[in-house]
Amino acid sequence: MPYSIAVIPGDGIGPEVAEAAQRVLDAAGLEITWNEVPAGQSALEQHGDPLPAETLAAVQSADAALKGPTATPKGVGFHSVNVALRQQLNLYANYRPARSLPGIKTRFDDVDLIVVRENTEGLYSGLEHTVVPGVVESLRVITRKASERIARFAFETARRQNRQRVTCVHKANILKLSDGLFLECCREVAEEFSDIAFDDCIVDAAAMKLVSDPQVFDVMVMENLFGDILSDLTSGLVGGLGVTPSANVGENLAVFEAVHGTAPDIAGRGIANPTALILSGVLMLRFLGEKESADRVERALHTVLAAGKTLTGDLGGNSSTLEFTNAVVSALD
Ligand code: NAI
């Protein structure tokens, strides 16, 4: 049976990098039926809704989904398409590996860590109100249920990938109740995983250690806002947004996407780097249990990056998206 994959090309450079990723995954030899569905600004323009019900249904019924970046329509009343997608499909875990890539020069050449971010609550609960004019409150919601669930996801990921340690990143010294609960839940779940070491780190100290000594971290688990910020930082450690993949995972459901946005400054010019979405496709193949194909695509990508001859502008080259994609397809062994 071919895999049924929902693909959301999205906005800006989204369709360009989605097409590239689809081509590479098709060339890896698996049978994939792509079901293209809309979301974002383009969906609003064409269907009157930035996140049509048809798109949600397609993602729910597919084996997995591959998503390009989407722009949130400007104006009151529109929530982020990404936040809505994660909340409506209960994609509670954001998984972002940061691993040094061959040929990409960065400050450190041996980064290999995973950020696991809680995706459904914290300050992204959307609970904001004006108390009196000039005073606004945003509610930061932390629940035992979501905290235990994300902690368990982090430990299960660590176990599956033969990782040694999970670090809970928090601010429980100040946010004693909310982050106190998050840390407590992580500690309790840690007791179920005696084969994996556990420690914790205050978020500001974690930020400092990440930029000075990122090798000390293995799997890091944190609430939504801290994860949003620190996972972009870890992306910067390994070459930036153009090369960092991610997955949003729920119960038997996952959406794989690059962490970058729609890059309006280069959209439509055919020069975007598709590496992040191709690597998201690699994560998708692993999620589907297709380890061999995942390894092949990853090897091909590494070969092209290491050779350094066919690189897009963000990596210092002058190749187009198409030339880079052709090079990766040709490098498949
Ligand atoms: P951005 O990631 O789109 O762009 C930041 C910079 O990185 C730009 O200079 C851009 O050219 C460059 N860049 C990003 N991806 C690249 C790639 N694959 N190849 C080469 N260069 C690349 O961030 P920005 O400008 O803050 O956001 C633009 C739009 O994207 C906004 O509407 C935002 O809401 C949306 N966005 C969507 C996301 C998603 O759907 N997952 C994530 C982040 C932002």
Residues whose N, C-alpha, C, O or C-beta is under 5 A from the ligand:
A	BS01	NAI	G68 P69 T70 A71 T72 L241 G242 A258 V259 H260 G261 T262 A263 P264 D265 I266 I271 A272 N273 D314
